[in-house]
């Protein structure tokens, strides 16, 4: 589970616990109202955490966009188009020539695999041709993955290459 998901789960769990406490205290209306306000605050905090991570990921992904596009049906450039990457086999896009190491890796792109690859492409797939050294900071990788997952989702991705997308709508 990614750190964004872990943080979001923790905030949601806290909100649910507060909601349960509010239900238990229904006999005392002022306490219930106070607990409902806390639940509302916890939900707002959860949304803010997700929006912050997504906004950070969008900023960080800007450097990736020199080589990668994310729009469904978009063309590959210096690097492959990343639309639909989650669950896809590494080296599977027909409009891009991958290194032999990548195509022979047998990797299916999960969040965990992408995280490891973004951390250090050369270590994750020795002999690969990605000319990027990687990102050591786990929170930065997490934010990039949150953004990448959101913008490559076929239901919310822009129809026109280069069109901006509001993330975590």
C-alpha positions as CSV (number, residue, x, y, z in Angstrom):
1,X,0.0,0.0,0.0
2,X,1.4,3.4,-1.0
3,X,2.0,6.1,1.6
4,X,-0.8,8.2,0.2
5,X,-3.2,5.3,0.6
6,X,-1.9,4.6,4.1
7,X,-2.3,8.3,5.2
8,X,-5.7,8.5,3.6
9,X,-6.8,5.2,5.3
10,X,-5.5,6.5,8.7
11,X,-7.5,9.7,8.3
12,X,-10.6,7.8,7.2
13,X,-10.3,5.4,10.1
14,X,-10.0,8.3,12.5
15,X,-13.1,9.9,11.0
16,X,-15.0,6.6,11.3
17,X,-14.0,6.2,14.9
18,X,-15.2,9.8,15.6
19,X,-18.5,9.0,13.8
20,X,-19.0,5.9,16.0
21,X,-18.3,7.9,19.0
22,X,-20.9,10.5,17.8
23,X,-23.5,7.7,17.4
24,X,-22.8,6.3,20.9
25,X,-23.2,9.8,22.4
26,X,-26.6,10.6,20.7
27,X,-28.2,11.0,24.1
28,X,-26.1,14.1,24.6
29,X,-26.8,16.4,21.6
30,X,-23.9,18.9,22.3
31,X,-21.4,16.1,22.4
32,X,-22.8,14.5,19.2
33,X,-22.7,17.8,17.4
34,X,-19.1,18.3,18.5
35,X,-18.2,14.8,17.2
36,X,-20.0,15.4,13.9
37,X,-17.9,18.6,13.5
38,X,-14.7,16.5,14.2
39,X,-15.8,14.0,11.6
40,X,-16.3,16.8,9.1
41,X,-12.9,18.2,9.9
42,X,-11.3,14.8,9.5
43,X,-12.9,14.3,6.1
44,X,-11.7,17.8,5.0
45,X,-8.2,16.8,6.2
46,X,-8.3,13.6,4.2
47,X,-9.3,15.5,1.1
48,X,-6.5,18.0,1.7
49,X,-3.9,15.3,2.1
50,X,-4.9,13.7,-1.2
51,X,-5.1,17.0,-3.0
52,X,-1.6,18.1,-1.7
53,X,0.0,14.8,-2.8
54,X,-1.7,15.0,-6.2
55,X,-0.7,18.7,-6.7
56,X,2.9,17.8,-5.7
57,X,2.9,14.8,-8.1
58,X,1.7,17.0,-10.9
59,X,4.5,19.4,-10.4
60,X,7.1,16.6,-10.1
61,X,5.8,14.8,-13.1
62,X,6.5,17.9,-15.2
63,X,10.1,16.7,-15.6
64,X,8.9,13.3,-16.7
65,X,6.7,14.9,-19.4
66,X,9.8,15.8,-21.3
67,X,10.0,12.1,-22.4
68,X,6.5,10.7,-21.5
69,X,2.9,11.5,-22.5
70,X,0.0,10.2,-20.5
71,X,-3.0,10.6,-22.7
72,X,-4.9,7.5,-23.8
73,X,-4.1,7.1,-27.5
74,X,-1.2,9.6,-27.2
75,X,1.9,8.8,-29.1
76,X,5.2,7.7,-27.6
77,X,8.1,10.2,-27.8
78,X,11.5,9.8,-26.3
79,X,9.9,7.5,-23.8
80,X,6.7,5.4,-24.1
81,X,3.2,6.9,-23.5
82,X,2.3,5.9,-20.0
83,X,-1.5,5.7,-20.4
84,X,-2.8,2.4,-19.1
85,X,0.5,1.5,-17.5
86,X,-1.0,0.0,-14.3
87,X,-1.5,-3.7,-14.8
88,X,0.3,-3.6,-18.2
89,X,3.3,-5.8,-19.0
90,X,6.6,-4.0,-19.2
91,X,7.7,-3.3,-22.8
92,X,4.2,-3.9,-24.1
93,X,3.5,-0.8,-26.2
94,X,3.8,-1.5,-29.9
95,X,4.7,2.0,-30.9
96,X,7.9,2.1,-28.8
97,X,11.2,0.2,-29.0
98,X,12.2,-1.0,-25.5
99,X,15.5,-2.3,-24.3
100,X,15.9,-6.1,-24.4
101,X,16.3,-6.0,-20.6
102,X,12.9,-4.4,-20.1
103,X,11.0,-6.6,-22.5
104,X,12.6,-9.8,-21.1
105,X,12.0,-8.7,-17.5
106,X,8.5,-10.2,-17.2
107,X,7.4,-7.3,-15.0
108,X,3.8,-6.3,-14.8
109,X,3.5,-2.6,-13.7
110,X,2.0,-2.5,-10.3
111,X,2.2,0.5,-8.0
112,X,5.0,-1.3,-6.1
113,X,6.9,-2.1,-9.3
114,X,6.5,1.5,-10.6
115,X,7.7,2.8,-7.3
116,X,10.9,0.6,-7.4
117,X,11.5,1.6,-11.0
118,X,11.1,5.3,-10.4
119,X,13.4,5.0,-7.4
120,X,16.2,3.6,-9.5
121,X,15.5,2.4,-13.0
122,X,19.1,1.0,-13.5
123,X,18.9,-1.1,-10.3
124,X,15.4,-2.3,-10.9
125,X,16.1,-3.4,-14.5
126,X,19.8,-3.7,-15.0
127,X,20.6,-3.2,-18.7
128,X,17.6,-1.0,-19.3
129,X,17.9,2.1,-21.4
130,X,16.0,4.7,-19.4
131,X,18.4,7.6,-19.0
132,X,17.0,8.7,-15.7
133,X,18.8,8.2,-12.4
134,X,15.7,7.9,-10.2
135,X,14.1,9.6,-7.2
136,X,15.3,8.6,-3.8
137,X,12.6,10.5,-1.8
138,X,9.7,8.1,-1.2
139,X,7.2,10.9,-0.7
140,X,8.1,12.4,-4.1
141,X,7.7,9.0,-5.8
142,X,4.4,8.5,-4.0
143,X,3.1,11.8,-5.2
144,X,4.3,11.1,-8.8
145,X,2.5,7.7,-8.7
146,X,-0.7,9.3,-7.3
147,X,-0.6,11.8,-10.2
148,X,0.3,9.2,-12.8
149,X,-2.5,6.8,-11.7
150,X,-5.0,9.6,-11.8
151,X,-4.1,11.1,-15.2
152,X,-3.8,7.7,-16.9
153,X,-7.2,6.5,-15.8
154,X,-9.1,6.3,-19.1
155,X,-12.3,7.8,-17.5
156,X,-10.7,11.0,-16.3
157,X,-7.7,11.5,-18.6
158,X,-7.9,14.3,-21.2
159,X,-9.0,13.4,-24.7
160,X,-6.6,15.8,-26.3
161,X,-2.8,15.5,-25.9
162,X,-1.5,18.3,-23.8
163,X,-4.9,19.2,-22.3
164,X,-4.7,19.9,-18.6
165,X,-6.6,17.7,-16.1
166,X,-7.8,18.5,-12.6
167,X,-6.5,15.7,-10.5
168,X,-8.3,14.1,-7.6
169,X,-11.6,15.5,-8.7
